[in-house]
């Protein structure tokens, strides 16, 4: 193995190096060649087949549908015969105009910072763990592990804005005075969240540690 | 808290990979490092000796507590769905809407897929997950053999976890309240508080849940 072992993490014997297969769902260890975990019934893979391909596919799908989510209106408000359209950013600006800075910040973080941060984080992880990657090999493993955990935990919180639209559209049906209905961006935004969640779930975290092992396939 | 021990440490120096007994080992699901499958005392935590992930953290009477809390959340869910959630009044008109109305808001034309998605994320999947937890773990809490198909059911509840978004919905409600404030007067219905309680109870139940311990218990209690 080249390079210093970072942060005093002892090089460990992995299940794969020992010729065993570990179950990702329950931790049980099996001899190689068994297809299904005997404890929990999950499919057994030493490393998930095609993990990175799936990550890239879902990630690109997520980015593609995130574009219309920002261009088209998320919310259509009809008040006294006049219809105003609000995009995601428009909704944030409106909240700032009301003086609700805290809530504006929540929506901005959930709908812009988290999705964009997720695109970058997943792309970065998929780049650095690919076989033969030169970037920071064997260093910052714990940092990447934490990045992966944060991405997995935080991604679903982007759905806040979609739920806001759902509640507003259900509540504000006051005939002439005001009516709120959802725009097409609500659909593409929820798809974007779902696709990036699938991208994060397709990622096999064990790939992060294979770099240290120096035996990435 | 203690580190799960490294099975290689005792055998350090031997050139060839040692022959290991898979039944006495567990592997970290995050980094694949092997560790001895030692019994973890109640209240302690076993962490992976390489990446630090918490592997096992058994809690006292965890099964009973998880099942009780999940059952409570199920009852709360029924109330939360059917009672009025929010009440909006503007210009002499009052509009009550339940959780079901919020879900059906997208029901026109192109928005139909969003209706299914919202219904699934805030009602169907959380309910399914809670019911699955009660089904798979209630016999464990009582000290019986696992129910039929408990293993696939528990695996399903694990897979559903990221997709059950009740807690995110509550935050969405709070944001919506602020947005509507200028337009009309809003008040909470009983279902709002029920739903908030449901979120709290679900979080508590998940807190007691230790995946690896549950799987081991399910395997040990399996019908011979």
Interface residues (C-beta under 8 A of the other chain):
Chain A: X9 X10 X12 X13 X14 X15 X16 X17 X18 X19 X20 X22 X23 X24 X25 X26 X27 X28 X29 X30 X31 X38 X39 X40 X41 X42 X91 X94 X95 X98 X100 X103 X106 X107 X141 X142 X145 X152 X155 X156 X157 X159 X160 X161 X162 X163 X164 X166 X167 X168 X169 X170 X171 X172 X173 X174 X175 X177 X178 X181 X182 X184 X186 X187 X190 X194 X197 X201 X205 X206 X208 X209
Chain B: X6 X7 X8 X17 X18 X20 X22 X23 X25 X26 X27 X28 X29 X30 X31 X32 X33 X34 X49 X50 X51 X52 X53 X55 X86 X88 X90 X91 X93 X95 X97 X101 X102 X103 X104 X105 X106 X108 X110 X111 X113 X114 X117 X118 X121 X122 X151 X152 X154 X155 X158 X162 X163 X165 X168 X169 X171 X172 X173 X174 X175 X176 X178 X179 X180 X181 X182 X183 X184 X186 X211 X212 X215 X216 X218 X219
